[in-house]
Amino acid sequence: MTDVTVNDTPAAATPPDGMTPLPDQSAAKTLFAGKILHANVFPYPRMADAERETLEPMLDALDAFLADRREDFRRWDAEAGQPPGFVQELRELGLFGLIIPEDQGGLGLSNAAYARVLSQTSRYDTSVSLTIGAHSSIGMKGILLFGTPAQRARYLPKLASGEMIAAFCLTESGAGSDAAALRTTAKRQPDGSWVLSGEKIWITNGGIADLYTVFARTEDTEGKITAFVVESAWDGVSHGPHEDKMGIRASSTTTVSFADVRVPAENVLGEEGKGFKIAMAILNNGRTGLGGGAVGGMKSLLALATQQAQERKQFGRPIAEFGLVREKIAQIMVDCFAAESVVWMVAHYIDSGYDDYSVEAAISKVFATEAANRAAWEALQIAGGNGYMKEFPYEQAVRDARISPIFEGTNEILRLFIAMSGLKDAGKALSDLKAAVDDIFANPIKGFGVLSGYAGRRLARATGVNLGPAFPHCPEALRAACAVYEKYTAAFGGAAEQVLRKYGRDVVEHQHDLKRIAEIAIDLFVGLCVMSRAAALGEADPERREEVYGLATVFTQQAKRRMAANLRRLERNEDEQLDRLASTALADGGYRWDIVSG
Ligand SMILES: Cc1cc2nc3c(=O)[nH]c(=O)nc-3n(C[C@H](O)[C@H](O)[C@H](O)COP(=O)(O)OP(=O)(O)OC[C@H]3O[C@@H](n4cnc5c(N)ncnc54)[C@H](O)[C@@H]3O)c2cc1C
């Protein structure tokens, strides 16, 4: 995308203030300065017609392929593993080449279309999405983003056909959330090659992959991290047995070990010593895969829940007539709409070449994965006792959904990242706080991993750019809802400044408040995506306008209540008491009281 700035845009072509997309600015980070970057959120992006035409038959083909396999998926969940014949069928359908360019043998899908494909596979089985997603979203994404021409030529065609399946090897037993603590080493040899030693754990596709993107320390144990492309066929590479997991049981998860593996010099991925940045860039770029999957799962749960609610009769009536059941159904719908709106906005940022979408990507992952978990929980509740029985799909849905807030960055770490990244930018824009935030990450939070996408973006407040008239795209019927975001964005900007002034660089130690800041940022950014999408859908389809505006209004009212509570609780809360209680429980090794012994 061309780098459009307010200053160098010719006058004749200048849209109204705030209407020019600023691909080098982050809409989510700008909220921390109390401003809405309208141009980056409105109008809602529309998938190109050509891509729709490619996608539609592909989705139909997936339906035809997956719809009859439901019994297989349940059996493979119980048996814990996809048979090789099924993986072969995935290869034949081209599902390992979704985002690989056509000239390298792939389908060349955009991020948005790719996320839509994973949304479709997740309607049937989460493990299927993970086999495809771990390969494309993270396993071989490094070669797409950072590969040399020779690496691309050597590996992409094989990765596209599925002749090679890929996996992403970052986590180790001592390095989970603190990924930068990894101990796997790579020692340079006199001939320029490397010797790789260490063990990675919980690697998705670990047992079926032919190619691993591996992160290792390259100088000494305190040294820098470098990324390598490693083939499973090389001497010294092995994997452990299939992990016996709670959910996504058919998806391959194993340890992967490297015992003095000789890695040729040309298999260093990206710049030497920049491996941590590379890992984070891959995870950021891959988040919409997980988000798309979460949305697909929710759609399938809503279909199940509506059918169940209409068929099941109690007290002489279908339970669908009862308010408490209807509330759950409607809430899944609202959550699904919001998740879909934010996930595809982020996909659009990635596809359009926006520079800095890491906070938006984290927001979409946190929101979509938690919405999917709520949906699974509530769909099971609507099914009552049936929901608890293995004969029905709900218990597997709950088990399968549970992993998503844990992997690819736990949602706690991502919340801290959202808050810290936004606050850092906001602090930089306040000249008197600049020194305080300059080394805001020079502390343990560095391990969140998350700084890679940060590029010191200018904020509106710093540049003096007017970010726009009040909701130029807001339809009349949504004005009241739009006003909520205007009001709370301004209040949020004030709150972010206050938090920075109160704690300075020590803000990193105030996780309760960081969480509140992140929660507000999530509600604001997801809410803006919801408004944008509702406005676009309402315009395109007047007959369903009332329904879609209704969805947007409900989300906004709920977000408003959450934001008000979070703002209030920045001032008045029981954080200290909670911390004391945690200390008590930690000191006692559990719960102190008992009804018998007092
Ligand atoms: C099924 C499965 C598949 C996976 N696939 C892959 C893969 O393909 N490749 C790969 O590299 N990894 C993979 N992982 C690893 C996954 O990314 C990690 O489990 C995840 O990053 C969390 O690390 P951890 O499990 O060590 O938890 P920990 O880091 O030990 O965290 C435990 C808890 O403490 C919280 N916590 C930790 N630090 C902080 C902090 N500073 N502040 C507040 N809270 C904190 C966490 O949020 C979490 O709730 C997979 C894991 C699983 C279970």
The ligand as a MOL file (V3000), in Angstrom:
LIG
                    3D

  0  0  0     0  0            999 V3000
M  V30 BEGIN CTAB
M  V30 COUNTS 53 58 0 0 0
M  V30 BEGIN ATOM
M  V30 1 C -1.8010 -28.2100 22.4840 0
M  V30 2 C -0.6680 -27.2360 22.4200 0
M  V30 3 C -0.0880 -26.9180 21.2020 0
M  V30 4 C 0.9940 -26.0410 21.1550 0
M  V30 5 N 1.6030 -25.7940 19.9390 0
M  V30 6 C 2.7800 -25.0960 19.9370 0
M  V30 7 C 3.5460 -24.9890 18.7230 0
M  V30 8 O 3.1510 -25.4630 17.6540 0
M  V30 9 N 4.7390 -24.3490 18.7810 0
M  V30 10 C 5.2280 -23.7970 19.9330 0
M  V30 11 O 6.3010 -23.2290 19.9150 0
M  V30 12 N 4.4980 -23.8590 21.0850 0
M  V30 13 C 3.3120 -24.5040 21.1180 0
M  V30 14 N 2.5970 -24.6230 22.2820 0
M  V30 15 C 3.0810 -23.9570 23.4880 0
M  V30 16 C 2.2300 -22.7640 23.8890 0
M  V30 17 O 2.4420 -21.7060 23.0060 0
M  V30 18 C 2.5580 -22.4460 25.3560 0
M  V30 19 O 1.8990 -23.4320 26.1200 0
M  V30 20 C 2.1120 -21.0640 25.7600 0
M  V30 21 O 2.9360 -20.1080 25.1620 0
M  V30 22 C 2.1490 -20.8560 27.2830 0
M  V30 23 O 3.3390 -21.2860 27.8440 0
M  V30 24 P 3.2890 -22.2870 29.0950 0
M  V30 25 O 2.3560 -23.3800 28.7610 0
M  V30 26 O 4.6770 -22.6440 29.4300 0
M  V30 27 O 2.6180 -21.4590 30.2520 0
M  V30 28 P 3.3650 -20.5100 31.3000 0
M  V30 29 O 4.1980 -19.5270 30.5840 0
M  V30 30 O 3.9990 -21.3390 32.3460 0
M  V30 31 O 2.1320 -19.7420 31.9200 0
M  V30 32 C 1.2820 -20.3020 32.9130 0
M  V30 33 C 0.2600 -19.2570 33.3170 0
M  V30 34 O 0.9180 -18.1080 33.8660 0
M  V30 35 C 0.5570 -16.9440 33.1560 0
M  V30 36 N 1.7170 -16.0640 33.0830 0
M  V30 37 C 2.9690 -16.3820 32.7050 0
M  V30 38 N 3.7660 -15.3080 32.7700 0
M  V30 39 C 3.0010 -14.2790 33.1970 0
M  V30 40 C 3.2360 -12.8930 33.4570 0
M  V30 41 N 4.4420 -12.3330 33.2690 0
M  V30 42 N 2.2150 -12.1400 33.8820 0
M  V30 43 C 0.9920 -12.6700 34.0600 0
M  V30 44 N 0.6950 -13.9570 33.8150 0
M  V30 45 C 1.6940 -14.7640 33.3890 0
M  V30 46 C 0.1230 -17.4440 31.7890 0
M  V30 47 O -0.7470 -16.5390 31.1570 0
M  V30 48 C -0.5690 -18.7470 32.1420 0
M  V30 49 O -1.8800 -18.5090 32.5540 0
M  V30 50 C 1.4870 -25.4500 22.3430 0
M  V30 51 C 0.8720 -25.7580 23.5590 0
M  V30 52 C -0.1800 -26.6400 23.6210 0
M  V30 53 C -0.7830 -26.9560 24.9550 0
M  V30 END ATOM
M  V30 BEGIN BOND
M  V30 1 1 1 2
M  V30 2 1 2 3
M  V30 3 2 2 52
M  V30 4 2 3 4
M  V30 5 1 4 5
M  V30 6 1 4 50
M  V30 7 2 5 6
M  V30 8 1 6 7
M  V30 9 1 6 13
M  V30 10 2 7 8
M  V30 11 1 7 9
M  V30 12 1 9 10
M  V30 13 2 10 11
M  V30 14 1 10 12
M  V30 15 2 12 13
M  V30 16 1 13 14
M  V30 17 1 14 15
M  V30 18 1 14 50
M  V30 19 1 15 16
M  V30 20 1 16 17
M  V30 21 1 16 18
M  V30 22 1 18 19
M  V30 23 1 18 20
M  V30 24 1 20 21
M  V30 25 1 20 22
M  V30 26 1 22 23
M  V30 27 1 23 24
M  V30 28 2 24 25
M  V30 29 1 24 26
M  V30 30 1 24 27
M  V30 31 1 27 28
M  V30 32 2 28 29
M  V30 33 1 28 30
M  V30 34 1 28 31
M  V30 35 1 31 32
M  V30 36 1 32 33
M  V30 37 1 33 34
M  V30 38 1 33 48
M  V30 39 1 34 35
M  V30 40 1 35 36
M  V30 41 1 35 46
M  V30 42 1 36 37
M  V30 43 1 36 45
M  V30 44 2 37 38
M  V30 45 1 38 39
M  V30 46 1 39 40
M  V30 47 2 39 45
M  V30 48 1 40 41
M  V30 49 2 40 42
M  V30 50 1 42 43
M  V30 51 2 43 44
M  V30 52 1 44 45
M  V30 53 1 46 47
M  V30 54 1 46 48
M  V30 55 1 48 49
M  V30 56 2 50 51
M  V30 57 1 51 52
M  V30 58 1 52 53
M  V30 END BOND
M  V30 END CTAB
M  END
